[in-house]
């Protein structure tokens, strides 16, 4: 199972990293922007936040991780903090906290425990209609592997992994900005989505991207599209053209 290690302000430690690398597939994020982008693009069994930042900033990061990846385990590694701060970090969505100095054996035991809990909940493949995204991020449309422009690939990944939920323009911006590809203006995002819609229709993927005015975008299978109108105010949903 794949683990995401986010090191913000201070590294976790070479010995612990070596143990992680030897036992799991490990992705690394060196900034908050990169962390957000990677969470939007794929699913992780465990997110390790080695974040020596103020407790308020740590809680904000945890909330964002939980929003982007609701089923992943979240393990926070931090400098010693007060009990109240630890409680608030856990209430924000973290599953466990380790304070430095970190013993490698204890760290690995806690990581394996969280992976056991999240293992059944985190799917290695995500499928919506005839769109499938593998654990490695490859996209298949109606059974055919498809290469997209980097920005379009990331936008579609975000929509598929959050299918049935509204994806805001801010979340799409975060996915693009942290990926190393170009930043997109509001008009450019609309153009990418319009092109994606045509690609999905041509591939007979049985899904549709719609715009939720003032909120963002939503991707759902065709068979439940008519339910959108019962959940949202009249006139709030319009198909992308």
VMD Tcl script that draws the C-alpha trace (Angstrom):
set ca {
  {0.00 0.00 0.00}
  {1.23 3.49 -0.81}
  {2.12 6.09 1.83}
  {2.39 9.85 1.40}
  {5.06 11.54 3.52}
  {4.69 15.31 3.83}
  {7.69 16.98 5.41}
  {6.93 20.62 6.17}
  {9.56 22.69 8.01}
  {11.53 19.66 9.21}
  {12.39 16.18 7.99}
  {11.09 13.06 9.64}
  {14.51 11.46 10.04}
  {16.72 9.32 7.82}
  {16.35 6.12 9.82}
  {12.55 6.27 9.82}
  {12.46 7.15 6.12}
  {14.68 4.17 5.31}
  {12.33 1.86 7.21}
  {9.33 3.29 5.35}
  {11.01 2.97 1.96}
  {12.05 -0.62 2.63}
  {8.53 -1.75 3.53}
  {6.12 0.46 1.57}
  {5.73 2.42 -1.63}
  {6.49 5.98 -0.58}
  {5.64 9.32 -2.19}
  {7.07 12.53 -0.76}
  {5.72 16.08 -0.64}
  {7.97 18.94 0.42}
  {5.38 21.70 0.55}
  {1.71 22.24 1.35}
  {0.93 22.95 -2.32}
  {2.55 19.68 -3.41}
  {0.74 17.81 -0.62}
  {-2.63 19.12 -1.78}
  {-1.91 18.28 -5.41}
  {-0.88 14.70 -4.61}
  {-3.89 14.10 -2.37}
  {-6.23 15.25 -5.12}
  {-4.61 12.99 -7.69}
  {-4.52 9.63 -5.92}
  {-5.58 7.69 -2.82}
  {-3.16 6.82 -0.01}
  {-3.51 4.28 2.75}
  {-1.57 6.52 5.13}
  {-0.60 10.20 5.20}
  {2.32 11.08 7.46}
  {2.51 14.78 8.35}
  {5.96 15.61 9.71}
  {4.92 19.19 10.28}
  {6.82 21.23 12.84}
  {4.53 24.22 12.54}
  {2.26 26.10 14.90}
  {-0.64 23.98 16.22}
  {-3.20 26.11 14.34}
  {-1.35 25.55 11.05}
  {-1.05 21.83 11.80}
  {-4.80 21.60 12.40}
  {-5.46 23.41 9.12}
  {-3.26 20.91 7.26}
  {-4.99 17.97 8.94}
  {-8.44 19.30 8.04}
  {-7.38 19.74 4.43}
  {-5.95 16.20 4.30}
  {-9.16 14.83 5.75}
  {-11.25 16.80 3.27}
  {-9.22 15.63 0.27}
  {-8.71 12.04 1.46}
  {-11.51 11.10 3.90}
  {-10.61 7.40 4.20}
  {-6.84 7.62 4.61}
  {-5.07 7.20 7.94}
  {-3.38 10.41 9.13}
  {-0.34 10.23 11.42}
  {1.07 13.55 12.69}
  {4.69 13.81 13.83}
  {5.46 17.02 15.68}
  {7.58 18.66 18.34}
  {6.22 18.24 21.91}
  {3.00 20.23 22.27}
  {0.48 20.74 25.05}
  {-2.28 18.20 25.68}
  {-4.95 20.65 24.50}
  {-3.12 21.13 21.19}
  {-2.86 17.35 20.71}
  {-6.57 16.98 21.42}
  {-7.44 19.68 18.89}
  {-5.21 18.09 16.22}
  {-6.98 14.77 16.74}
  {-10.39 16.49 16.67}
  {-9.38 18.15 13.38}
  {-9.13 14.70 11.78}
  {-5.78 13.13 12.67}
  {-5.83 9.46 13.67}
  {-2.65 9.46 15.75}
  {0.12 11.79 16.97}
  {3.78 11.07 17.67}
  {5.99 13.64 19.36}
  {9.72 13.86 18.81}
  {12.06 12.16 19.42}
  {10.51 9.40 17.33}
  {11.63 5.82 17.88}
  {11.63 3.96 14.52}
  {10.07 0.81 15.98}
  {7.18 2.71 17.56}
  {6.67 4.76 14.41}
  {6.48 1.66 12.21}
  {4.10 -0.08 14.62}
  {1.73 2.90 14.62}
  {1.99 3.25 10.83}
  {1.13 -0.43 10.31}
  {-1.81 -0.14 12.73}
  {-3.27 2.80 10.79}
  {-2.69 1.01 7.49}
  {-4.60 -2.02 8.77}
  {-7.56 0.21 9.63}
  {-7.57 2.07 6.34}
  {-6.63 -0.87 4.11}
  {-10.18 -2.01 3.32}
  {-11.49 1.54 2.95}
  {-8.92 2.88 0.48}
  {-9.40 1.42 -2.97}
  {-6.34 1.02 -5.18}
  {-8.50 1.69 -8.25}
  {-11.29 4.20 -8.67}
  {-14.04 3.64 -11.22}
  {-16.92 5.90 -12.23}
  {-19.01 4.91 -15.24}
  {-16.48 3.72 -17.83}
  {-13.63 5.80 -16.36}
  {-11.04 3.99 -14.29}
  {-7.97 5.39 -12.55}
  {-5.31 2.96 -11.34}
  {-3.22 3.27 -8.18}
  {-0.37 4.59 -10.34}
  {-2.61 7.31 -11.78}
  {-3.15 5.83 -15.25}
  {-6.52 6.73 -16.77}
  {-8.63 4.25 -18.75}
  {-11.64 5.42 -20.74}
  {-13.97 2.58 -21.71}
  {-11.14 0.09 -21.19}
  {-8.56 2.00 -23.24}
  {-5.55 3.64 -21.58}
  {-5.70 7.33 -22.45}
  {-2.93 9.95 -22.37}
  {-4.16 13.45 -21.61}
  {-2.47 16.82 -21.32}
  {-0.99 17.05 -17.81}
  {-3.44 19.69 -16.63}
  {-6.44 17.80 -18.05}
  {-5.18 14.57 -16.50}
  {-5.10 16.19 -13.06}
  {-8.47 17.88 -13.44}
  {-10.12 14.60 -14.45}
  {-8.37 12.75 -11.60}
  {-9.76 15.22 -9.08}
  {-13.28 14.94 -10.48}
  {-13.24 11.14 -10.61}
  {-11.80 10.68 -7.12}
  {-14.45 13.05 -5.74}
  {-17.29 11.82 -7.97}
  {-20.72 12.73 -6.69}
  {-19.30 15.68 -4.74}
  {-18.77 19.25 -5.85}
  {-15.17 20.12 -6.73}
  {-14.46 23.83 -6.36}
  {-12.26 25.85 -8.71}
  {-9.94 26.39 -5.74}
  {-9.38 22.62 -5.44}
  {-8.65 22.38 -9.15}
  {-6.23 25.30 -8.83}
  {-4.45 23.49 -5.99}
  {-4.15 20.30 -8.03}
  {-2.65 22.17 -10.97}
  {-0.44 24.64 -9.08}
  {1.24 21.98 -6.95}
  {1.90 19.63 -9.85}
  {4.55 21.60 -11.69}
  {2.24 22.16 -14.67}
  {1.01 25.62 -15.61}
  {-1.42 27.53 -13.43}
  {-4.85 27.89 -14.98}
  {-7.03 30.98 -15.11}
  {-10.79 30.67 -14.61}
  {-11.34 30.73 -18.38}
  {-8.60 28.16 -18.92}
  {-10.25 25.80 -16.43}
  {-13.54 26.16 -18.30}
  {-11.76 25.38 -21.57}
  {-10.08 22.29 -20.09}
  {-13.40 21.05 -18.74}
  {-15.14 21.65 -22.04}
  {-12.45 19.63 -23.83}
  {-12.68 16.88 -21.20}
  {-16.43 16.68 -21.71}
  {-15.96 16.10 -25.43}
  {-13.31 13.44 -24.77}
  {-15.59 11.64 -22.29}
  {-18.52 11.72 -24.69}
  {-16.42 10.38 -27.58}
  {-15.14 7.55 -25.37}
  {-18.71 6.66 -24.26}
  {-17.74 6.86 -20.60}
  {-21.36 7.22 -19.39}
  {-20.54 10.16 -17.14}
  {-21.07 13.88 -17.44}
  {-19.40 16.94 -15.94}
  {-21.82 19.65 -14.85}
  {-21.31 23.13 -13.43}
  {-22.79 24.05 -10.06}
  {-23.08 27.82 -10.13}
  {-21.05 29.54 -7.45}
  {-19.71 26.22 -6.15}
  {-17.69 24.34 -8.78}
  {-18.11 21.17 -10.81}
  {-19.48 17.69 -10.29}
  {-18.93 14.41 -12.14}
  {-21.50 11.64 -11.86}
  {-22.64 8.58 -13.84}
  {-25.37 9.24 -16.39}
  {-27.89 7.00 -14.64}
  {-28.11 9.28 -11.59}
  {-27.80 12.66 -13.29}
  {-31.50 13.35 -12.92}
  {-31.06 13.19 -9.14}
  {-28.82 16.27 -9.18}
  {-31.78 18.51 -9.87}
  {-33.62 17.17 -6.82}
  {-30.67 17.96 -4.55}
  {-29.77 21.43 -5.83}
  {-31.85 24.60 -6.24}
  {-33.58 25.02 -9.56}
  {-31.37 26.68 -12.17}
  {-28.14 26.01 -10.24}
  {-26.88 23.25 -12.54}
  {-26.02 23.72 -16.18}
  {-24.21 21.30 -18.48}
  {-20.80 22.33 -19.76}
  {-20.72 23.07 -23.47}
}
mol new
graphics top color blue
foreach p $ca { graphics top sphere $p radius 0.5 }
foreach p [lrange $ca 0 end-1] q [lrange $ca 1 end] { graphics top cylinder $p $q radius 0.2 }
display resetview
